[in-house]
Amino acid sequence: MDFEDTKEEAAFREEARTWLEANVPSEDEMAGMDGMARAKFWQKRKYDAGWACIRWPKEFGGRDANAIQQVILNQEEAKVDAPETGVFSIGQGMAAPTLMTWADEEAKQRFIPRLASGEDIWCQLFSEPAGGSDLAALRTKAEKDGDDWIINGQKIWTSGAHYSDWGILVVRTDPNVPKHKGLSYFYLNMKSPGVEIKPIKQISGDANFNEVYFTDVRIPDSQRLGEVGQGWQVSLTTLMNERASIGAGGGGVKFNTVKQAAESVQIDGRPAIEDKQVRAKLADWYVQEAGLKYTIYRTLSALSRGEIPGPENSIGKLVGAKKTQDMASFAMDLLEQQGIVRDRKTDEAFAALFQDAYMSVPGLRIAGGTDEIMANIIAERVLGLPQEPRMDKGIPFTEVPTGSN
């Protein structure tokens, strides 16, 4: 892959830069808006002008752009002071690709444009208390009742459930077959009767994750994606896109942010950036960040050929989350007393950035599969190493040993 802009790419970059600089909302335009309202305001403006989810087909609100054009737009948007739109990441990065692959045309036309415009926010209802990192061990069940399904059970660590309009949901529809074969995949309205959402308070003081309880929640069979029992295959579409999305993230701390911290403080009377040990760490993180960037570009090249992201996306997630945590910890040490200050509204907001990242990134090392799960995926599906022993392989889910038997 050639990473220099072609003539056409340079022209697109200039077009994107010009539009962004002219259309980023001013503080006056967004006066009185909270973070959610700002995100929706900016997303709708991009959508109306054809700059939202540009890789999506035009019929869904995109512009049929290629993967490199999406990279260019992301790069240029990062340079302007635009509202944060992370609340749409699950819907646009995980739910939408799954709907595009598995939903019928009516559902695509109903939901995908609203995902692009920011009118709807989606969450992902996968993890469960008893399942840990093993999604296929889930116990939330669905039982058929005429043209509907009745859902009972619990999900946990559901990001954004408290402000989401819709959710994608994996449940067990047949406990009498091996665990991967008894799953089915649905989407549901988060305001449905019987859905109870309880935020989980985090060490950072935020409450972005939630417990979600289902008590006799009724979902029409028309809201099923894939065939009954095909939920694992549908889930893989979501998971591959999820790991690509998480691997591309960084919790607000990038190499240049840490480099800035090293330039702002001193060690033994000289800028920390001149210290050999500091420079060695920075060099290591620079190499990791460059490697992640180009791995993501390879994924985007595959997407541009119509391919589904593969298990290699686990590399980005495994490396990226730990790298961010390590950089945040190092920057806090460099900043000394400033590093323990966490006031986002004062002159110490720069120092608060690292503490925020340090306390929130451990969640990224769990979300979408733990570090250990990612290492297993890379070993088995990328490197072709032997699979680890699995005692539950090929036996009915009802016969899988648990802590109570």
C-alpha positions as CSV (number, residue, x, y, z in Angstrom):
1,M,0.0,0.0,0.0
2,D,1.3,3.5,-0.9
3,F,0.6,5.9,2.0
4,E,1.3,9.1,0.0
5,D,-1.8,10.9,-1.4
6,T,-2.5,10.3,-5.0
7,K,-3.7,13.3,-7.0
8,E,-7.3,12.3,-6.5
9,E,-6.7,11.7,-2.8
10,A,-5.1,15.1,-2.3
11,A,-8.1,16.7,-4.0
12,F,-10.4,14.9,-1.7
13,R,-8.3,15.9,1.3
14,E,-8.6,19.5,0.3
15,E,-12.3,19.2,-0.2
16,A,-12.8,17.6,3.2
17,R,-10.5,20.1,5.0
18,T,-12.3,23.1,3.4
19,W,-15.8,21.8,4.4
20,L,-14.7,20.9,7.9
21,E,-13.1,24.3,8.6
22,A,-16.2,26.1,7.3
23,N,-18.7,24.0,9.1
24,V,-17.4,23.0,12.5
25,P,-20.0,24.4,15.0
26,S,-19.0,27.5,16.9
27,E,-19.6,27.7,20.7
28,D,-22.3,30.2,20.0
29,E,-24.2,27.7,17.9
30,M,-24.0,25.1,20.6
31,A,-24.6,27.3,23.6
32,G,-26.6,25.5,26.2
33,M,-26.1,22.1,24.7
34,D,-24.8,19.2,26.7
35,G,-22.3,16.7,25.2
36,M,-25.0,14.5,23.7
37,A,-26.8,17.4,22.1
38,R,-23.5,18.6,20.6
39,A,-22.7,15.2,19.2
40,K,-26.1,14.9,17.6
41,F,-26.0,18.5,16.2
42,W,-22.6,17.9,14.5
43,Q,-23.5,14.4,13.3
44,K,-26.7,15.7,11.6
45,R,-24.8,18.5,10.0
46,K,-22.3,16.1,8.5
47,Y,-25.1,13.8,7.4
48,D,-27.1,16.6,5.7
49,A,-24.0,17.6,3.8
50,G,-23.0,14.1,2.8
51,W,-20.0,13.8,5.2
52,A,-21.3,11.2,7.6
53,C,-20.4,7.5,7.3
54,I,-19.0,8.3,3.9
55,R,-18.1,4.6,3.1
56,W,-21.7,3.6,3.4
57,P,-23.9,3.3,0.2
58,K,-25.6,6.5,-0.7
59,E,-29.0,4.9,-0.1
60,F,-28.0,4.6,3.6
61,G,-26.7,8.2,3.9
62,G,-23.1,7.7,2.9
63,R,-21.4,8.6,-0.4
64,D,-19.9,5.3,-1.6
65,A,-16.4,6.5,-0.6
66,N,-13.5,4.1,-0.5
67,A,-11.6,3.1,2.7
68,I,-8.7,5.6,2.0
69,Q,-11.1,8.5,1.7
70,Q,-12.6,7.5,5.1
71,V,-9.1,7.6,6.6
72,I,-8.4,11.0,5.0
73,L,-11.7,12.4,6.5
74,N,-10.9,11.0,9.9
75,Q,-7.4,12.6,9.8
76,E,-8.8,16.0,8.8
77,E,-11.6,15.9,11.3
78,A,-9.1,15.2,14.1
79,K,-7.4,18.5,13.2
80,V,-10.4,20.7,13.9
81,D,-12.2,21.4,17.1
82,A,-15.3,19.3,16.4
83,P,-17.7,17.9,19.0
84,E,-16.9,14.4,20.3
85,T,-19.1,11.8,18.6
86,G,-18.1,8.6,20.4
87,V,-21.7,7.9,21.4
88,F,-22.3,6.7,17.9
89,S,-19.3,4.4,17.7
90,I,-21.2,1.2,18.6
91,G,-24.1,1.9,16.3
92,Q,-22.0,3.0,13.3
93,G,-19.0,0.7,13.9
94,M,-20.7,-2.5,15.0
95,A,-24.5,-2.5,14.7
96,A,-24.6,-1.0,11.2
97,P,-22.2,-3.5,9.5
98,T,-24.1,-6.3,11.1
99,L,-27.4,-4.9,9.8
100,M,-25.9,-4.4,6.3
101,T,-24.8,-8.0,6.3
102,W,-27.8,-9.8,7.8
103,A,-30.9,-7.6,7.9
104,D,-33.7,-7.5,5.3
105,E,-34.1,-4.5,3.0
106,E,-36.9,-3.0,5.0
107,A,-34.9,-3.0,8.2
108,K,-31.8,-1.6,6.4
109,Q,-33.8,1.3,5.0
110,R,-35.5,1.9,8.4
111,F,-32.4,1.9,10.7
112,I,-29.2,2.5,8.8
113,P,-29.8,6.1,7.6
114,R,-30.8,7.0,11.2
115,L,-27.6,5.5,12.4
116,A,-25.7,7.7,9.9
117,S,-27.5,10.9,10.9
118,G,-27.1,10.3,14.6
119,E,-30.9,10.2,15.2
120,D,-30.6,6.8,16.8
121,I,-28.0,5.5,19.3
122,W,-27.4,1.8,19.6
123,C,-25.7,-0.4,22.3
124,Q,-24.4,-4.0,22.2
125,L,-26.0,-6.5,24.6
126,F,-23.5,-9.4,24.6
127,S,-21.5,-9.9,27.9
128,E,-23.1,-11.7,30.9
129,P,-22.1,-12.1,34.5
130,A,-21.7,-15.9,34.3
131,G,-20.0,-16.0,30.9
132,G,-16.9,-13.9,31.5
133,S,-15.0,-13.7,28.2
134,D,-16.8,-16.6,26.7
135,L,-19.7,-15.1,24.8
136,A,-21.0,-18.5,23.8
137,A,-21.6,-19.4,27.5
138,L,-24.4,-16.8,27.7
139,R,-27.5,-17.8,29.6
140,T,-30.1,-15.2,28.7
141,K,-32.8,-17.2,27.1
142,A,-35.4,-16.6,24.4
143,E,-38.5,-18.8,24.1
144,K,-40.9,-18.7,21.1
145,D,-44.4,-17.5,21.7
146,G,-46.4,-17.3,18.4
147,D,-44.7,-14.6,16.3
148,D,-42.7,-13.2,19.2
149,W,-39.9,-14.3,21.5
150,I,-39.9,-13.9,25.2
151,I,-36.5,-12.8,26.7
152,N,-35.4,-13.4,30.3
153,G,-31.9,-12.9,31.7
154,Q,-29.2,-10.3,32.3
155,K,-26.4,-8.6,30.4
156,I,-23.5,-6.6,31.9
157,W,-20.9,-4.0,30.9
158,T,-23.3,-2.6,28.3
159,S,-21.8,0.7,27.2
160,G,-24.3,3.5,26.7
161,A,-27.4,1.4,27.4
162,H,-28.8,4.2,29.6
163,Y,-29.0,6.6,26.6
164,S,-29.4,4.1,23.7
165,D,-32.6,3.8,21.6
166,W,-31.9,0.3,20.2
167,G,-29.6,-2.6,21.1
168,I,-28.2,-5.7,19.4
169,L,-28.8,-8.8,21.5
170,V,-27.5,-12.4,21.5
171,V,-29.6,-15.0,23.4
172,R,-29.9,-18.7,23.9
173,T,-32.8,-20.3,22.0
174,D,-31.8,-24.0,22.3
175,P,-29.9,-25.2,25.4
176,N,-29.9,-28.8,24.2
177,V,-27.2,-28.4,21.5
178,P,-23.5,-27.4,21.8
179,K,-23.2,-23.9,23.1
180,H,-22.2,-22.2,19.8
181,K,-25.1,-23.7,17.9
182,G,-27.9,-22.7,20.3
183,L,-27.7,-19.0,19.9
184,S,-29.9,-16.5,18.0
185,Y,-29.4,-12.8,17.3
186,F,-32.0,-10.0,17.6
187,Y,-32.2,-6.2,17.8
188,L,-34.7,-4.6,20.2
189,N,-36.0,-1.2,21.3
190,M,-34.3,-0.3,24.6
191,K,-37.6,1.2,25.8
192,S,-39.4,-2.1,25.6
193,P,-41.4,-3.1,28.6
194,G,-39.4,-5.4,30.9
195,V,-36.0,-3.8,30.1
196,E,-34.3,-2.5,33.3
197,I,-31.0,-0.6,33.1
198,K,-28.7,0.0,36.1
199,P,-25.6,2.1,35.6
200,I,-22.3,0.8,37.1
201,K,-20.2,3.4,38.9
202,Q,-16.6,3.3,37.7
203,I,-13.4,4.2,39.5
204,S,-13.1,7.2,37.2
205,G,-16.3,8.6,38.7
206,D,-18.2,8.0,35.4
207,A,-21.0,5.5,34.8
208,N,-20.7,4.5,31.1
209,F,-21.3,0.8,31.7
210,N,-24.6,-0.8,32.7
211,E,-26.3,-3.9,33.9
212,V,-29.4,-4.7,31.8
213,Y,-32.1,-7.0,33.0
214,F,-34.8,-8.6,30.8
215,T,-38.0,-9.7,32.4
216,D,-40.5,-11.3,29.9
217,V,-39.3,-8.8,27.2
218,R,-41.3,-9.5,24.0
219,I,-39.4,-9.2,20.7
220,P,-41.0,-9.8,17.3
221,D,-39.5,-12.6,15.3
222,S,-39.1,-10.0,12.5
223,Q,-36.3,-8.5,14.6
224,R,-34.1,-11.6,14.3
225,L,-30.9,-11.4,12.3
226,G,-29.9,-14.6,10.6
227,E,-31.7,-18.0,11.1
228,V,-32.6,-19.4,14.5
229,G,-29.5,-21.0,15.9
230,Q,-27.2,-18.9,13.6
231,G,-26.5,-16.3,16.3
232,W,-22.8,-17.2,16.6
233,Q,-22.2,-16.5,12.9
234,V,-24.0,-13.2,13.1
235,S,-22.1,-12.3,16.3
236,L,-18.8,-12.8,14.5
237,T,-19.7,-10.1,12.1
238,T,-20.2,-7.7,15.0
239,L,-17.1,-8.9,16.9
240,M,-14.7,-8.5,14.0
241,N,-15.9,-4.9,13.5
242,E,-15.8,-4.3,17.3
243,R,-12.2,-5.3,17.6
244,A,-11.2,-3.2,14.6
245,S,-13.0,-0.3,16.2
246,I,-11.4,-0.8,19.7
247,G,-8.0,-1.4,18.2
248,A,-8.2,1.9,16.4
249,G,-9.0,3.7,19.7
250,G,-6.8,5.2,22.3
251,G,-8.7,6.6,25.2
252,G,-7.6,10.2,24.3
253,V,-3.9,9.5,24.8
254,K,-1.7,9.3,21.7
255,F,2.0,9.3,21.2
256,N,2.1,13.1,20.5
257,T,0.2,13.7,23.8
258,V,2.8,11.9,25.8
259,K,5.6,13.6,23.8
260,Q,4.0,16.9,24.8
261,A,4.1,15.9,28.4
262,A,7.8,15.0,28.1
263,E,8.5,18.4,26.6
264,S,6.7,20.2,29.4
265,V,8.6,19.0,32.4
266,Q,12.2,18.6,33.5
267,I,14.4,15.9,34.8
268,D,17.6,17.0,36.6
269,G,17.2,20.5,35.2
270,R,16.8,19.5,31.6
271,P,13.7,18.8,29.5
272,A,12.5,15.3,30.1
273,I,12.4,14.8,26.3
274,E,16.3,14.8,26.4
275,D,16.5,12.0,28.9
276,K,17.7,8.7,27.3
277,Q,15.3,6.5,29.2
278,V,12.4,8.8,28.3
279,R,13.4,8.8,24.7
280,A,13.7,5.0,24.6
281,K,10.1,4.6,25.9
282,L,8.8,7.2,23.5
283,A,10.6,5.4,20.6
284,D,9.0,2.1,21.6
285,W,5.5,3.6,21.7
286,Y,6.1,5.5,18.4
287,V,6.9,2.2,16.7
288,Q,3.8,0.5,18.2
289,E,1.5,3.4,17.2
290,A,2.9,3.3,13.7
291,G,2.5,-0.4,13.5
292,L,-1.1,-0.1,14.7
293,K,-1.9,2.6,12.2
294,Y,-0.7,0.6,9.2
295,T,-2.4,-2.6,10.5
296,I,-5.6,-0.6,10.5
297,Y,-4.9,0.6,7.0
298,R,-4.6,-3.0,5.9
299,T,-7.9,-3.7,7.4
300,L,-9.4,-0.8,5.6
301,S,-7.9,-2.0,2.3
302,A,-9.7,-5.4,2.9
303,L,-12.9,-3.6,3.7
304,S,-12.6,-1.6,0.4
305,R,-12.5,-5.0,-1.4
306,G,-15.8,-6.0,0.3
307,E,-14.2,-8.4,2.8
308,I,-15.3,-8.8,6.4
309,P,-12.6,-7.8,9.0
310,G,-10.8,-10.9,10.1
311,P,-9.1,-12.2,13.3
312,E,-6.0,-10.1,12.7
313,N,-7.9,-7.2,14.2
314,S,-7.3,-8.7,17.6
315,I,-3.7,-7.5,17.2
316,G,-4.8,-3.9,17.2
317,K,-6.9,-4.4,20.3
318,L,-4.4,-6.4,22.2
319,V,-1.5,-3.9,21.6
320,G,-3.5,-0.7,21.5
321,A,-5.2,-0.8,24.9
322,K,-2.1,-1.9,26.9
323,K,0.0,0.8,25.0
324,T,-2.5,3.5,26.0
325,Q,-2.5,2.3,29.7
326,D,1.3,2.3,29.8
327,M,1.6,5.7,28.2
328,A,-0.9,7.2,30.6
329,S,0.9,5.7,33.6
330,F,4.3,7.0,32.4
331,A,2.9,10.5,31.7
332,M,1.4,10.7,35.2
333,D,4.8,9.8,36.7
334,L,6.5,12.5,34.6
335,L,4.0,15.2,35.7
336,E,4.6,14.2,39.4
337,Q,2.1,16.1,41.5
338,Q,0.3,17.4,38.5
339,G,-0.3,13.8,37.5
340,I,-2.6,13.2,40.5
341,V,-4.8,16.3,39.7
342,R,-8.0,15.5,37.9
343,D,-9.9,18.7,37.3
344,R,-11.2,18.8,33.7
345,K,-12.3,22.4,34.0
346,T,-9.0,24.1,35.1
347,D,-5.5,24.7,33.8
348,E,-4.8,21.1,34.9
349,A,-7.1,19.6,32.3
350,F,-4.0,18.3,30.4
351,A,-2.9,16.3,33.4
352,A,-6.4,15.1,34.0
353,L,-6.4,13.6,30.5
354,F,-3.8,11.0,31.6
355,Q,-5.5,10.1,34.8
356,D,-8.8,9.7,33.0
357,A,-7.1,7.4,30.5
358,Y,-5.3,5.4,33.1
359,M,-8.5,4.6,35.0
360,S,-10.7,4.0,31.9
361,V,-8.4,2.0,29.7
362,P,-8.6,-1.2,31.8
363,G,-12.1,-1.4,30.5
364,L,-10.8,-1.5,27.0
365,R,-8.6,-4.5,27.9
366,I,-11.8,-6.3,28.8
367,A,-14.4,-4.9,26.3
368,G,-14.7,-6.9,23.1
369,G,-12.7,-9.8,24.6
370,T,-10.0,-9.8,27.2
371,D,-6.3,-9.6,26.5
372,E,-6.1,-13.4,27.1
373,I,-8.9,-14.1,24.6
374,M,-7.2,-11.8,22.0
375,A,-3.9,-13.7,22.5
376,N,-5.6,-17.0,21.9
377,I,-7.3,-15.7,18.8
378,I,-4.1,-14.5,17.3
379,A,-2.3,-17.7,18.2
380,E,-4.9,-20.0,16.8
381,R,-6.5,-18.1,13.9
382,V,-3.6,-15.9,12.7
383,L,-0.5,-18.0,13.5
384,G,-2.1,-21.4,13.1
385,L,-1.0,-22.8,16.5
386,P,-2.9,-25.7,18.1
387,Q,-6.1,-24.9,19.9
388,E,-6.1,-25.1,23.7
389,P,-8.1,-28.0,25.2
390,R,-11.9,-27.2,25.4
391,M,-13.8,-29.5,27.8
392,D,-17.2,-28.2,26.5
393,K,-16.6,-28.8,22.9
394,G,-19.4,-30.8,21.1
395,I,-21.6,-31.4,24.1
396,P,-25.0,-29.9,24.8
397,F,-25.0,-26.7,26.7
398,T,-27.1,-28.2,29.5
399,E,-24.3,-30.7,30.1
400,V,-21.5,-28.1,30.3
401,P,-19.9,-28.2,33.8
402,T,-20.5,-25.1,36.0
403,G,-19.3,-24.0,39.4
404,S,-22.5,-25.4,40.9
405,N,-22.1,-29.0,39.6
